[in-house]
Amino acid sequence: KNDKMVVLRKSGLPVVYYRVMITAGAAMDPADKPGLAYFTADMLQKGTTSFTRDQIEAGLEQIGGEISISVDKEVVVITGRTLAENSGKFYAIFREILTAPIFPEDQVRLLQSEKIDQIKQIREDDRSLAAGVLENRLFEGHRYGHLVEGTESSVKSFTRDDAVKFYRDNYTVGNILAGIGGAVEDTLVDRFQSD
């Protein structure tokens, strides 16, 4: 099966929007590693072949670009937005996050700590805890039967190799639906589709 791409041109709008949906959500977590999809998705912005985490953050801030990543049971959604005049600089970063993450070891350890804190916050919030328990019971024995965030013990066990393997296994041709809209030039559409 081939990846699909949607293009919506709005030449009067001086902004370019990106949206990439990848079938790599929590349902794809290995049974012994709940939360790995979420962890891997968050690692995408922590360093690439050409950019460190700090360079990604500074580069986006400098041009007023935004990239956000969300994870649910089925998909990872990566969205981006920038002014059309900055589309070249923005796309250089956006492309690398999608196609050339390096999962730096120091960032793995930092993210583990962040994710464990996030799980503890869920446990301490009655509403979040009740929703999580209900979801786990409702889908018990099914691939949806765990929190997207995983568990403290699973997050503690994650390694760089786990994230690399999950990325290689799931961020693949055939698993992607991409969209681009706004002041979009043909050359950018062609490059985005090719990448």
C-alpha positions as CSV (number, residue, x, y, z in Angstrom):
1,K,0.0,0.0,0.0
2,N,1.2,3.5,-0.7
3,D,1.3,6.6,1.4
4,K,-1.3,9.2,0.7
5,M,-0.8,13.0,0.5
6,V,-3.4,15.7,0.6
7,V,-2.6,19.2,-0.8
8,L,-4.8,22.2,-0.1
9,R,-3.6,25.4,-1.8
10,K,-4.6,28.8,-0.3
11,S,-2.3,31.3,-2.0
12,G,-3.7,34.3,-0.2
13,L,-2.8,32.7,3.2
14,P,0.9,33.5,4.0
15,V,1.3,30.4,6.1
16,V,2.2,26.8,5.4
17,Y,0.6,24.0,7.4
18,Y,1.8,20.4,7.6
19,R,0.1,17.4,9.1
20,V,1.5,13.9,9.1
21,M,-0.4,10.9,10.5
22,I,1.6,7.7,11.1
23,T,0.1,4.4,12.1
24,A,2.4,4.1,15.1
25,G,0.2,4.7,18.1
26,A,0.1,3.0,21.5
27,A,-1.7,-0.1,20.0
28,M,1.7,-0.9,18.3
29,D,3.5,-1.0,21.6
30,P,5.3,-4.3,22.3
31,A,3.3,-6.2,25.0
32,D,6.2,-5.9,27.4
33,K,6.9,-2.2,26.6
34,P,3.7,-0.2,27.1
35,G,4.3,3.5,26.4
36,L,7.1,3.0,23.8
37,A,5.1,4.6,20.9
38,Y,4.6,7.7,23.0
39,F,8.2,7.8,24.1
40,T,9.5,7.3,20.6
41,A,7.3,10.0,19.2
42,D,8.5,12.5,21.8
43,M,12.2,11.6,21.0
44,L,11.7,12.7,17.4
45,Q,12.4,16.4,18.4
46,K,15.3,15.6,20.7
47,G,18.0,15.5,18.0
48,T,18.4,14.6,14.4
49,T,21.3,14.0,12.0
50,S,21.8,17.8,11.5
51,F,20.2,19.4,14.6
52,T,20.5,19.0,18.3
53,R,17.4,19.5,20.5
54,D,18.6,23.0,21.3
55,Q,19.1,23.9,17.7
56,I,15.6,22.6,16.8
57,E,14.1,24.7,19.5
58,A,16.1,27.8,18.7
59,G,15.6,27.4,14.9
60,L,11.8,27.2,15.4
61,E,11.7,30.1,17.7
62,Q,13.8,32.2,15.4
63,I,11.4,31.8,12.5
64,G,8.2,31.6,14.6
65,G,7.6,28.0,13.5
66,E,5.7,25.4,15.5
67,I,5.9,21.7,15.6
68,S,3.7,19.5,17.8
69,I,3.5,15.8,18.2
70,S,0.6,13.9,19.7
71,V,0.0,10.2,20.2
72,D,-3.2,8.2,20.6
73,K,-4.1,4.5,20.4
74,E,-3.7,4.2,16.6
75,V,-1.7,7.1,15.3
76,V,1.1,9.6,15.9
77,V,0.1,13.1,14.5
78,I,2.9,15.5,13.7
79,T,1.8,19.0,12.9
80,G,3.8,22.0,11.8
81,R,3.1,25.6,11.0
82,T,5.3,28.4,9.6
83,L,5.1,31.6,7.6
84,A,5.4,31.0,3.9
85,E,8.5,33.2,3.8
86,N,10.3,30.9,6.2
87,S,9.1,27.6,4.7
88,G,12.6,26.6,3.5
89,K,14.2,27.0,7.0
90,F,11.2,25.4,8.6
91,Y,11.0,22.4,6.3
92,A,14.7,21.6,6.9
93,I,13.9,21.0,10.6
94,F,10.5,19.4,10.0
95,R,11.9,16.9,7.4
96,E,14.8,15.9,9.8
97,I,12.4,15.3,12.7
98,L,10.4,12.9,10.5
99,T,13.2,11.2,8.5
100,A,16.4,11.5,10.5
101,P,16.0,11.4,14.3
102,I,19.0,10.0,16.1
103,F,17.5,9.4,19.6
104,P,20.5,10.8,21.6
105,E,21.3,8.7,24.7
106,D,21.4,11.8,27.0
107,Q,17.9,12.8,25.8
108,V,16.6,9.3,26.4
109,R,17.5,9.6,30.1
110,L,16.0,13.1,30.3
111,L,12.8,12.0,28.6
112,Q,12.5,8.9,30.9
113,S,12.5,11.2,33.9
114,E,9.9,13.5,32.3
115,K,7.6,10.6,31.4
116,I,7.8,9.0,34.8
117,D,6.8,12.4,36.3
118,Q,3.9,12.5,33.9
119,I,2.7,9.1,34.9
120,K,2.9,10.0,38.6
121,Q,0.8,13.1,37.8
122,I,-1.9,10.9,36.2
123,R,-1.9,8.7,39.3
124,E,-2.3,11.7,41.6
125,D,-5.2,13.3,39.6
126,D,-8.4,11.5,40.4
127,R,-10.1,12.2,37.1
128,S,-7.1,11.1,35.0
129,L,-6.6,8.0,37.2
130,A,-10.3,7.0,37.0
131,A,-10.3,7.4,33.2
132,G,-7.1,5.4,32.9
133,V,-8.4,2.5,35.1
134,L,-11.7,2.5,33.1
135,E,-9.9,2.4,29.8
136,N,-7.5,-0.4,31.0
137,R,-10.5,-2.5,32.3
138,L,-12.6,-1.8,29.2
139,F,-9.8,-3.0,26.8
140,E,-8.2,-5.6,29.1
141,G,-6.5,-8.2,27.0
142,H,-6.7,-6.0,23.9
143,R,-3.9,-3.9,22.4
144,Y,-5.7,-0.8,23.6
145,G,-5.5,-2.1,27.2
146,H,-2.9,0.2,28.6
147,L,-2.3,3.9,29.0
148,V,-0.7,5.6,26.0
149,E,2.0,6.9,28.5
150,G,2.8,3.4,29.7
151,T,3.9,2.5,33.2
152,E,6.7,3.7,35.4
153,S,8.5,0.3,35.2
154,S,8.2,0.1,31.4
155,V,9.4,3.7,30.9
156,K,12.4,3.0,33.2
157,S,13.3,0.0,31.0
158,F,13.3,1.9,27.7
159,T,16.6,2.1,25.9
160,R,17.8,4.1,22.8
161,D,17.7,0.8,20.9
162,D,14.0,0.3,21.8
163,A,13.1,3.7,20.3
164,V,15.2,3.1,17.2
165,K,13.6,-0.3,16.6
166,F,10.1,1.1,17.1
167,Y,10.8,3.9,14.7
168,R,12.3,1.6,12.1
169,D,9.4,-0.9,12.4
170,N,6.5,1.7,12.4
171,Y,7.6,4.9,10.7
172,T,7.5,3.2,7.3
173,V,6.2,3.6,3.8
174,G,2.5,2.6,3.8
175,N,1.9,3.8,7.3
176,I,1.7,7.5,6.5
177,L,-1.0,10.0,5.6
178,A,0.4,13.5,4.9
179,G,-1.2,16.8,4.3
180,I,0.1,20.2,3.4
181,G,-1.8,23.4,3.0
182,G,-1.6,27.2,2.6
183,A,0.8,29.1,0.4
184,V,2.3,25.9,-1.0
185,E,4.6,25.9,-4.0
186,D,4.9,22.8,-6.3
187,T,8.6,22.3,-5.5
188,L,7.7,22.0,-1.8
189,V,4.9,19.6,-2.4
190,D,7.1,17.4,-4.6
191,R,9.9,17.4,-2.0
192,F,7.5,16.7,0.9
193,Q,6.0,13.8,-1.0
194,S,9.4,12.4,-1.9
195,D,10.8,12.7,1.6
